[in-house]
Amino acid sequence: MHFDTVVVGGGAGGLELAARLGRRLGPREGRERVLLVDRSTFHIWKPTLHEVAAGTLDVRQEGLSYTVLARRNHFGFALGSLEALDAGRKTITLSEILDSEGGVIVPRRTVSFTWLVLALGSGSNAFGTPGIEHAYLLENAQDAQRFHGHWLAACARAAFSEKRSLAVAIVGGGATGVELSAELLEAHAEIQESLGSGQRFRLDISLIEGGPRILGGLPEKISDQASLALKRKQVQVRTGTKVTALHKGGVVTSEGTVEADMIVWAAGIKAADSNAQLGLVVNRLNQFVVDERLCTSAPNIWALGDCAACPWEDGKTVPARAQAAHQQAEYLAQVLGAALREWEVTAAFVYRDFGSLVSLGDNKGVGNLMGGLAGRNFFVEGLIAKWMYMSLHLNHHRAILGLGKTVVLALARLLQKRVSGRLKLH
């Protein structure tokens, strides 16, 4: 198989890039010239994984089929994982696809390309912590679904236990840890409403952060507001607490052992170790080192999103956020769209930080908007912040589905929640 442009990774940035290029080429040329590769059959916006884990978002409703997206946006789709890259020959090798019994469905394949974009995302950084196998990770939809199933089972056990309590320890006070804490509290509240007084149980959440405050990468005012909101909800926010080991039933820290029936690891990110085997220059986090035009160390190969270490200001790299992947997809759509028409875009990629929003549960949120009205920065909280947080998700759908279909999808999900309830219990 040969395609002019191959995008490996169907996350927020990779999918948006393939959709933009496919729509630009149209139904006649798009499917023959643009290929998206992903190891999953459906797409879900990664910032919503904590909602899938808690059960407040149903992945079967939220997930969008890549084959349907490919048809609507005029690009080709191939199911598979990147196994090897030959930059000199401009080929990639996709691993074979197996059934549940280990039988080969689709053999190993080789795809040649003119231009390649790597949008492989990132995973969790365990920092060599002993006992990491006792923790749940939230790297993809499968991880979130696995946690959700075990979470429901743990809730059932707690409802009929002598202690009538469930302890959850979340390691990492970034956005994922904070938002997961809030979603689990909401899920617990809804579960309690379905139980009789004799089966109600207490939920104890410990949010463990090694730094001096949670949400350390965001302005201090946001951190303080989020910390206050979580403490009011009885979450034990433990800052300045280093995790030294994990074991079944607890987290060993610099301040003692925190008992936990379930442990979630949400501290730090790191790209896949396999990135270092592709023949491209990577950094210590296995991210591909790119220049100001998102070019890797090999010609005609770009990288975007969490897997790319893109230079920014003051010697820093562009942060691993959905808004960064969105902006990089927009930029590469211009670069590759021009290349398909045999002309060149020479302008460098410029990242603009529009601020951050953090969801703290139903109708609550905090955030800052940067470069807003009159060039000032604004702090938002409460219902307005929550609505703006939800609008980010809808804006991502608009980029891949269009405005009309996004409105219909949002309305359908709202009506579905009114009928079946917000919490998924099956």
Salt bridges, closest charged atoms under 4 A:
ASP4 OD2 - ARG33 NE 2.52
GLU16 OE2 - ARG20 NE 3.04
GLU16 OE2 - HIS326 ND1 2.90
GLU29 OE1 - ARG33 NH1 2.61
GLU62 OE2 - HIS393 NE2 2.56
GLU62 OE2 - HIS397 NE2 3.21
GLU62 OE1 - ARG413 NH1 2.82
GLU83 OE2 - ARG108 NE 2.56
ASP86 OD2 - ARG89 NE 3.92
GLU133 OE2 - HIS134 NE2 3.84
GLU179 OE1 - HIS50 ND1 3.64
GLU183 OE1 - ARG422 NH2 3.53
GLU186 OE1 - ARG422 NH1 2.34
ASP204 OD1 - ARG202 NE 2.94
ASP273 OD1 - LYS270 NZ 3.93
GLU330 OE2 - ARG20 NH2 3.33
GLU330 OE1 - HIS326 NE2 3.84
GLU344 OE2 - ARG293 NH1 3.87
ASP353 OD2 - ARG321 NH1 3.36
